[in-house]
Amino acid sequence: MSIDVDYLGKGISLDFGVDSNGGISFSSYEKSVEESIDIILSTHVGERVYNYQFGCRIHELMFEPNNVRTQALAARYVEEALENFEHRINIVSVAAYSEDEKSLNINITYALVESNKEYNLVYPFYLLPV
């Protein structure tokens, strides 16, 4: 079975820079999906001018107490955002946990739709400004 990696696409790299040939660096395929997830989760809902629904509601949890309720809401908000805005993946699981009182780590396990290959990503979210 051949996998169509072109489905995953290419785009300008999140860490904008110059490639070895002096051109703009691009991210491809799996890296493009990972960067897209980071963009979705880092964007506040309402922040984009012509797409005000884009983003993740996790930022509403800033200054909330770090407890089980906040962790459950964070996981739910991340899952909702990824289901709405990243159609190249299927969510396997999303879980939030804490190692200190100021931050949450959100463990996201997802599978690429085209290949069903699983990936894991940990997204740090700070409840209090660093």
N, C-alpha and C positions, 0 to 999 in steps of 0.2 A: 504494500500500500504506500503510495507516494503522498507526501504531505505538501500542500500548497503554502509555502512560507510567504508568498506574495500577499496572501490574505491578511497577514499581520501588518504589512505596510512598512513605510519608511517615513521619516520626518526629520526636521531640524533637531539636533540633539539638545536635551534639556540643559546640559552644561555647555552652553554656546561657546564655540571655539573654532579653530582652524584645523583642518586635517593635514596630513603629510604632504599633500599636493598644493597647499595654500588656499584651498576652497573651504567653504562652510562645512563643518562636520555634521554628519547625519547619524541618526540611530536607526537600526533596522531590526525588524522581526521581533524576537522576544524582548530585546532591550527597549524597543519602541513601546511595547505593552507595559513594561515596568515603569517607564517614564510617564506614560499616560496615567497610570494609577497614582503616581506621586502628584501629578498636576491636579487630578480630580480631588484628592484628599487635602491638598494644600490650599485649594481655592474656597473662599467663603461663599456661601449661597448669596447671590445678589451682587457679587463683585464684578462680574462680566457685564459690560454695558448692553450688548445686544443679545445676551443669553443669560438673563438674570436667574434662571433656575439651575444653571450649571454649578456644581461644587458639592461640598459635603457639609452637612449640618453639625459636624463634630465641633466646629468652632463655637457653637452655642454653649458648649460645656466648659468654656474657659471660666476659671474661678469657682467652679463647682467643687464640692468636697470629693475627695478620692475615696469612693466607697463602691459597693457592689452595684448599686443603681447607676452610678455614673459610668462604670465599666460596661454594663449591659447596654446603656444608651449609646455609648461610643461604638460598640460592636454593631449595633443596629444601624446607626447612621452611616457607618462605613459600608456595610453590606448594601443598604439602599442606594447609596451614591454609585457604587460600582455596578450594580444591576442596571441602573438608569443610564449610565454614561460610558461604560466600557463593554461593548457587545462582543468583543473578541475572546472573552473569558467566561467560564462558569465558576461561580463561587463554590468552593468545597466547604470551607469553614472560616469564620471570623471570630476571634476571641480576644478580649482585652484583659490585660493583667497589669499589676503595678509592682514596681520594685522600690519605689519611694513615694512620698506623699505629694510630690509636685508633678509627676508625669505618669502617663499610661503607655504601655507598649501594646500595639494592636497587631496580632499575628494573623495574617491573611494567607490562606491556602487557596489557590485557584488553579484551574485547568484551562489550557487553551482549547477553544472550541474545535479548531481544525485538527489538532493532533491528540487531544485529551491528555497531554503531558502536564503533570502537576508541577507547580512552583510554589515557593513559600517566600513571603515578604513580611518583614516586621517594620511597622510604621510607628515612629515615636510621636507622641502628642503631649505637649506640656500644658498642664492645667494652670500653672502659674508662669508668668514670663521668666525667662532665664536671664 
